[in-house]
Structures are given as C-alpha cells and as structure tokens.
Amino acid sequence: MAKQKKSEGFHSAAGLIRYFDAEEKTSLRIPPWFVIALCVGTIFVVTAVNIIWKI
C-alpha cells in the first residue's frame, strides 16, 4: 500500500478556499431575473418556430 501524506490536505484546502474567494469577487455576475427572462424568451422562440414551420 502507498503511504498517505497527512500534512498536504490542509495546505491544499486553504489554497482552494483562497482561490475561490478571489474569483468570486471578479467573476461575471448575471442577475437571476435575466436567466429566467432568457429561458422564457427561448421557450417563446422555439414554440413560434414550431408553429410556423410545423416541425
């Protein structure tokens, strides 16, 4: 069996937490209402195309 390194877990977890905290501040933020409006718009377009071309 391979030896397990017990001391690496905490250091790597701390680095991931620091990475995700930094990325959260600079990431693109999309409001929830925009996602819902985009879904409703897509449903409308697909339904309209289905009615027009009878797919």
PyMOL commands that set and color helices and strands:
alter all, ss='L'
color gray80, all
select helices_A, chain A and resi 8-26+32-53
alter helices_A, ss='H'
color red, helices_A
deselect
rebuild
show_as cartoon
